[in-house]
Amino acid sequence: MTGLKTSQRRALEKLYRRRLDGFDAVTQEFASYMTKISEELNRVVAVLVDRKGKVKYVMLGDDRRVYLPDIGRHRGGQSRFRGIRLIRTYLKGDGRQVELTRDDLTDLSKLQLDLVVSIGVDSNGHPGKASYAYLVPENPDNELWKIETAPNPAEIDLSFTYFINELESEFQRKAAEVTTTGGQPAMLAYVSTYDSRDEEVELAEMLELCRTAGIEIVDTIVQRRSRMHPKYGMGRGKIESLTLRALQLDVDLIVFGQDLEPRQLRGITDQTDLKVIDRTQLILDIFAQRATSRDGKIQVELAQLKYNLPRLHEKNTGMSRLAGGIGGRGPGETKLEINRRRAHDRIRSLEKDIEKLSQQRQIRRKRRVENRVPTVSIVGYTNAGKSTLLNALTHSDVRSEDRLFATLQPTTRRLRFPDERELIFTDTVGFIHDLPPDLVAAFKATLEELDEADILIHLVDVSEPNYPDKIEAVNRILTEINLGDKEQLLAFNKMDLLGEKKAKAAAENYGAVALSAHDQDTIKPLVERLENRLFRKRRREYADDSLSS
């Protein structure tokens, strides 16, 4: 407040000694004192008042806006709002008109203020019309706030203490009606760009990932842009709407349908004061929940560390909130706010452990090769039914669920034929579109099992409308791990859901076998085709060995 006379400065300081009772948002006397100073200075005067009626801050502004001080990031006490209301003067219109600026409404939503009041100033320095706004709970019209006007401050028709208590209660009541399943409530944010996959397919997959992680999506915010915003992912206005919607629905977790750059993660968390995770963090969290074996836990922790390392930042609230819960759990996990040196040391240690486990697997595979037992690995998109098929083929009881990534640790079982021949089947982790590179790298030792397989059963959920895209996604990952040329046998699963006639027609177009992993009779053609391919191949190898000897 430089450039003020001593008398003007003292007049502003006296605002700190004025109080409002619990009944009035602002009194006529209080407003008159503010408008008198505002008219004399020809500047906007603004105050922040707490719920006890005490003035906490006094600010001066201009016609464009009033810059508020840093009032902290967290809501006060147990209340849903900040516990502070903004009262400001408005100099245009000679007191006969008044409005709340876009900045006023932004402050209301971003800072979650109790109330924003704008008071007109006439040519004599007296209060004119008043306009006030407050946030509103979940409603059919998706309104974020409500704006009302009064002829003067004395006629603002609300008892403030009763009003704010009722409003917070209504927010809590409406939010409770939205969440019904018991999962952690969250909002899904997705940016649809020109080069994105089909929006409907992408959102359906994200919802299934969230369900698997134990997250209940209570609302979805979609923005269509040519490309993601470099700092916020979404446009800044959309981020503000998302923040307000999160308040309405009482959620503090935002799941982004894309991967976020470290800068974007920081930008969003700075703007929203919410916990934010992206697609990769969500997948890593699912893996962390489901990893039970030692090597699975090691690989998950390694993937988490590699992904989070560039996101470690001293003031990154997004990362500081990931110490636990969705997006932050992990077996034997390292705290995400450890310094970078310790993180690098831990990564090197885990990589050595994975190398040892890889060597042990190599020894076991070598023994199988020496025993000339054909090996079949089942691959496919996550939730295609790989574990269910393994159970059906080998009469096993491998964990099988209608959820993504039910299998993380490769499982090996034997299938014996009546003539003493046998096959070894291996069930592997499911693939997914754009599987995080850190996850592929971490599980590379596990996926080495595929390299030793004589043939891959590529299992496809034919009941999914976009199954061709999923076939392509799996083949792309196989190519990335240098297994694109491995012999495959396509099997179209879940024909009971699609219908036998349609499933067999689709399978015929791809040269695949149509089946239902829940029906043993439909699996027989798959076993016969495997037997013909594998044992014919073995007979050729035996013949070649005999000739060479």
ABEGO torsion letter per residue (X at the ends): XBGBBAAAAAAAAAAAABBBBAABABBAAAAAAAAAAAAAAGBBBBBBBBAAGBBABBBBBBAABBBBBBAEABBBEABABAGBBBBBBBABGGGABBBBBAAAAAAAAAAGBABBBBBBBBAAGBBBBBBBBBBBBBBAAGBABBBBBBABAAABBBBAAAAAAAAAAAAAAAAAAABAAGBBBBBBBBBBBAABBBAAAAAAAAAAAAAAAGBBBABBBBBBBABBBAAAGBBAAAAAAAAAAAAAAGBABBBBABBBBAAAAAAAAAAAGBBBBBAAAAAAAAAAAABABAAAAAAAAAAAAAAAAAABBAABAAAAAAABEBGABEBGBBBAABBAAAAAAAAAAAAAAAAAAAAAAAAAAAAAAAAGBBBBBBBEBBGAGAAAAAAAAAGBABBBBBBBGABABBBBBBBBBAAGBBBBBBBBBBBBBGBBAAAAAAAAAAAAAAAABABBBBBBBAABAAAAAAAAAAAAAAAAAGAAABBBBBBBBGAAAAEAAAAAAAAAAAGBBBBBAABAAAAAAAAAAAAAAAAAAAAAAAAAAAAAX
